[in-house]
Amino acid sequence: MKKLVLASSSPRRAELLGQIGLNFEIITSDVDETPLPGLSPSEQVEYLARKKAEAVAREVNSGIVIAADTIVVWRGQTLGKPLDGDEAFAILSRLQGSAHDVFTGVALVDTHTGKILVEHEQTRVFLRAIEEDEICRYIDSGEPFDKAGAYGVQGLAAIFVERLEGCYTNVVGLPLARLSLMLKKSGFNVL
């Protein structure tokens, strides 16, 4: 069986891979994640996921490298990870009471064959109206600060989510259904 390498420091991505019983090593990349101008959201996440996967693939001598990149897009505007409480408040104030899209690019590099697969997943998320004091208490929890869009659907922010259209694990940061199909194309069966 081929070795798997997760090219991410995200604890959520590691938890998701563990949830489906995969054994893997974590090696993080140090790539510049500055968005390229002119790319659509799907092109952006695919570009960055591939860049991360290729960087880590150069450091390992065997296995399949898995990398991902997630962004939140609201009314055409990309919302990243908030730098501070004020930015988290601004982001959540925009998202509340409306829909937004979560895009995750996934890239696999088979270091033995050199084969590269890059795909993306898109999920629409609908948040209920959130009162300002709820936003403030959520920010005080510390949860928003390492997450694109300033919230984690798998944590406290689950109470804000009215519904999803698409893949839930994509919103967490790694679309498992898509990943399993990509791994299968690379000769690795999850089941």
Residue pairs with C-beta under 8 A, 6 or more apart in sequence:
1 188
2 62
2 63
2 64
2 110
2 112
2 186
2 187
2 188
3 24
3 25
3 62
3 63
3 64
4 17
4 22
4 23
4 24
4 25
4 63
4 64
4 66
4 188
5 24
5 25
5 26
5 27
5 56
5 60
5 63
5 64
5 65
5 66
6 13
6 14
6 17
6 24
6 25
6 26
6 27
6 66
6 67
7 27
7 28
7 29
7 52
7 53
7 55
7 56
7 65
7 66
7 67
8 14
8 26
8 28
8 52
8 66
8 67
8 68
9 26
9 28
10 68
10 173
12 152
12 154
12 172
12 173
12 174
13 68
13 173
13 174
14 24
14 26
16 169
16 172
16 173
16 174
16 176
17 24
17 66
17 174
19 176
20 176
20 180
20 190
21 190
22 190
24 66
25 63
27 56
27 59
27 60
27 65
28 56
29 51
29 52
29 53
29 55
29 56
29 67
30 55
31 48
31 51
31 52
31 55
33 48
33 69
35 44
35 48
35 78
36 44
36 47
39 47
41 71
41 73
41 78
41 101
41 103
41 122
42 103
42 105
42 120
42 122
44 69
44 71
44 78
44 103
44 105
45 68
45 69
45 70
45 71
45 103
45 104
45 105
45 120
46 69
46 105
46 107
46 118
46 119
46 120
47 105
48 69
48 105
49 67
49 68
49 69
49 104
49 105
49 106
49 107
49 118
49 120
50 67
50 105
50 107
50 116
50 118
52 67
52 68
52 69
52 107
53 65
53 66
53 67
53 107
53 108
53 109
53 116
54 107
54 109
54 116
56 65
56 67
56 109
57 65
57 109
57 111
60 111
61 111
62 111
62 112
63 111
63 112
64 108
64 109
64 110
64 111
64 183
64 186
64 188
65 107
65 108
65 109
65 111
66 106
66 107
66 108
66 179
67 106
67 107
67 108
67 109
68 104
68 105
68 106
68 107
68 173
68 174
69 104
69 105
70 102
70 103
70 104
70 105
70 148
70 170
70 173
71 78
71 79
71 80
71 102
71 103
71 148
72 78
72 79
72 80
72 95
72 100
72 101
72 102
72 103
72 148
72 149
73 79
73 100
73 101
73 102
73 103
74 94
74 95
74 98
74 100
74 101
74 149
75 98
75 100
77 94
79 91
79 94
79 95
79 100
79 148
79 149
79 150
80 148
81 145
81 146
81 147
81 148
81 150
82 88
82 90
82 91
82 144
82 145
82 150
85 139
87 150
88 139
88 144
88 145
88 150
89 135
89 136
89 139
91 144
91 149
91 150
92 130
92 135
92 138
92 139
92 144
92 150
92 151
93 132
93 135
95 127
95 149
95 150
95 151
96 127
96 128
96 129
96 130
96 135
96 160
97 127
97 128
97 129
97 130
98 126
98 127
99 124
99 125
99 126
99 127
100 124
100 125
100 127
100 149
101 122
101 123
101 124
101 125
102 122
102 123
102 124
102 125
102 148
102 149
102 170
102 171
103 120
103 121
103 122
104 120
104 121
104 170
104 173
104 174
104 175
105 118
105 119
105 120
106 118
106 119
106 120
106 121
106 174
106 175
106 178
106 179
106 182
107 116
107 117
107 118
108 115
108 116
108 117
108 118
108 182
108 183
108 186
109 115
109 116
110 116
110 186
110 187
115 186
117 182
117 185
117 186
119 178
119 182
121 166
121 167
121 170
121 175
121 178
122 166
122 170
123 164
123 165
123 166
123 167
123 168
123 170
123 171
123 175
124 164
124 165
124 166
125 153
125 161
125 164
125 171
126 161
126 162
126 163
126 164
126 165
127 160
127 161
127 162
128 160
128 161
128 162
130 138
130 160
134 160
138 144
138 151
138 156
138 157
138 160
141 156
143 151
143 152
143 155
143 156
143 157
144 150
144 151
144 152
144 157
151 157
151 160
152 172
153 161
153 164
153 168
153 171
153 172
154 172
164 171
167 175
167 176
167 177
167 178
169 175
169 176
169 177
170 178
180 190
183 189
183 190
184 190
